[in-house]
Amino acid sequence: MQSASRQLRGQERVITANRQTSWAFADAFVAEDDALRWARDRARESGLPSVSPGTGAALRLLAASTDAKAVAEIGTGTGVSGIYLLHGMRPDGVLTTVDPEPDRQQFAKEAFRAAGFAANRARFIPGRALDVLPRLADGGYDLVFCDGDRMESLDYLAESLRLLRPGGLVCFEGVFSDGRTVDSAAQPPEVLRVRELLRAVRESQELLPSLLPVGDGLLCAVRRG
């Protein structure tokens, strides 16, 4: 990935103060309601990251644009991303969300209820993602959102290709890794794995990818028919 990193750096434009201000404005463009703020507060108290408002709005838009009825989420957290996804999905859509920590999912259940979603709109599955995903139906999902263990991201990609219908979307959160993905300094294994993921998605003949500069980077790809 080193040569690819050099290429990326060569393509970078100088990030001016105005561009940083514009990115911050875009990320805060959508106002959040009480349910989202409550879920964010629980995430902060638990020491968990949560998607930015800009990332959440992008997920909502993508779910709506695919008319998503079935969405799988890896990493429930306290429900911030789930609320955005549910807002974009069809009124009869069901979010299947997986997390190894049941306590986090309990927070998410409360957040979903506060946001006005009926209990049957979400299916909570506690457990490690790579133990749960193989049990989900082939081709049964319109969108898969991955916000779990970065070291398992390539496995998530393989499972997503199986789970998605043709024309479905897979999205990975946090692929900028706080700027470390394109940094030439020595990086930890999880950043190296993100670089492998980026290369795999970009080179896949099954996917049509795009890298969205929202939050800490949202990698999205459509599964070709």
Buried (B, 14 or more C-beta within 10 A) or exposed (E): BEEEBEEEEEEEEEEEEEEEEEBEEBBEEBEBEEBBEBBBEBBEEBEBBBBBBBBBBBBBBBBBEBEBBBBBBBBBBBBBBBBBBBBBBBEEBBBBBBBBBEEBBBBBBBBBBBBEBEEEBBEBBBBEBBEBBEEBEEEBBBBBBBBBBBEBBBBBBEBBBBBBBEEBBBBBBBBBBEEBBBEEEEBEEBBBBBBBBBEBBEEBEEBBBEBBEBBBBBBBBBBEE
